[in-house]
Amino acid sequence: MKVMNKNKAIIIAMVALISTSFNPVSAMDKKSDPPAIEVKYLGVQEKNPVFGINLNNAQAESFIVTISDGTGTVLFSEKLSGKIFSRKYRIDTEEEIADGGLRFEVKSVNTNKTEVYIVGVRENITRGVTVNKIQ
């Protein structure tokens, strides 16, 4: 059973890496600015999924990052300030992430603008972790 879970994690990590490493739009337009907020699946550490949030702003701002599960229970929340910063989050669960199983909210304290990302596993022929921007 543990070997199967490890194989699932490796497949998920490989698909996520492949899907995030090639972006045909950015390959054609080298002059575009990086997104202000970016949420990525980074892989597995100690049997738990790891996600990264990168913020790149023109000026220093304060943000509240909240991570909740599919039922709305807040797993983690913190306030961050700065122009450019990167943060990694390991979600302590050995359960498989269901579709819509994690919700990342990044709210600007200055403007009250909130960006929401839903994390889930998508199954086709291959399997991968997706991060989708809601708003």
C-alpha positions in Angstrom: 0.0 0.0 0.0 2.8 2.4 0.9 4.6 1.6 -2.4 1.4 2.5 -4.3 1.1 5.8 -2.5 4.8 6.6 -3.2 4.2 5.8 -6.9 1.1 8.1 -7.0 3.1 10.9 -5.4 5.9 10.5 -8.0 3.4 10.5 -10.9 1.6 13.5 -9.5 5.0 15.4 -9.1 6.1 14.5 -12.6 2.8 15.6 -14.2 2.8 18.8 -12.2 6.4 19.6 -13.2 5.7 18.9 -16.8 2.5 21.0 -16.9 4.0 24.0 -15.0 7.4 23.9 -16.8 6.1 24.6 -20.3 3.8 27.6 -20.9 3.5 28.3 -24.7 2.2 31.8 -24.1 5.2 32.9 -22.0 7.5 31.1 -24.5 6.2 33.4 -27.3 6.1 36.6 -25.2 9.3 37.1 -23.3 8.4 40.8 -22.4 5.4 39.9 -20.2 5.7 40.6 -16.5 5.5 37.7 -14.1 2.1 37.2 -12.4 1.6 39.1 -9.1 0.5 36.0 -7.3 1.5 32.4 -8.3 0.5 29.2 -6.5 2.4 26.0 -7.5 2.5 22.4 -6.5 6.2 21.6 -5.5 6.0 17.9 -4.7 5.9 15.7 -1.7 8.0 16.0 1.5 7.7 13.3 4.3 4.5 11.9 2.6 2.8 15.3 2.6 2.1 17.6 -0.4 4.1 20.9 -0.6 2.9 24.0 -2.3 4.6 27.3 -3.0 3.2 30.9 -3.2 5.2 33.6 -4.9 4.2 37.2 -4.7 5.7 39.8 -7.0 4.3 43.4 -6.6 5.3 46.8 -7.9 5.2 48.2 -4.3 5.2 46.7 -0.8 1.9 45.5 0.4 0.5 43.3 3.2 -1.3 40.0 2.4 -3.2 37.4 4.4 -2.7 33.9 3.1 -5.3 31.4 4.2 -5.3 27.6 3.4 -8.5 25.7 4.1 -9.6 22.1 3.4 -12.7 21.0 1.3 -15.0 21.5 4.3 -13.9 25.1 4.9 -11.8 24.3 8.0 -8.8 26.7 8.1 -5.6 24.7 8.1 -3.2 27.7 8.2 -3.3 31.5 8.0 -0.6 34.1 8.1 0.0 37.8 7.3 2.9 38.6 5.0 4.3 42.0 4.0 6.7 43.0 1.2 7.2 43.6 -2.5 8.6 40.2 -3.5 8.5 37.1 -1.4 8.1 33.3 -1.7 6.7 30.9 0.8 6.4 27.1 1.0 3.6 25.3 2.7 3.6 21.6 3.6 0.1 20.3 4.1 0.2 17.7 6.9 -2.0 15.0 5.5 -1.4 11.5 4.3 -4.8 11.4 2.6 -5.0 12.0 -1.1 -6.2 15.4 -2.1 -9.6 15.2 -3.6 -10.9 17.4 -6.3 -11.4 20.8 -4.7 -9.7 19.5 -1.6 -7.6 22.6 -0.8 -8.4 26.3 -1.1 -5.6 29.0 -1.1 -6.9 32.5 -0.5 -4.5 35.5 -0.9 -6.1 38.7 0.3 -4.5 42.1 -0.1 -4.9 44.1 3.2 -4.4 47.4 1.3 -7.1 46.8 -1.4 -9.2 44.0 0.1 -8.8 42.2 -3.3 -8.8 38.4 -2.8 -7.5 35.8 -5.2 -8.6 32.2 -4.7 -6.9 29.1 -5.9 -8.5 25.6 -5.7 -6.2 22.6 -5.6 -7.3 19.1 -6.6 -6.3 16.0 -8.4 -7.5 15.6 -12.0 -7.6 12.3 -13.7 -7.3 11.6 -17.4 -5.0 9.1 -18.8 -2.4 10.5 -16.5 -2.8 12.1 -13.2 -1.7 15.6 -12.0 -2.3 18.2 -9.4 -3.9 21.4 -10.6 -4.0 24.9 -9.1 -6.8 27.0 -10.6 -7.4 30.7 -10.0 -11.0 31.4 -9.2 -11.4 35.2 -9.5 
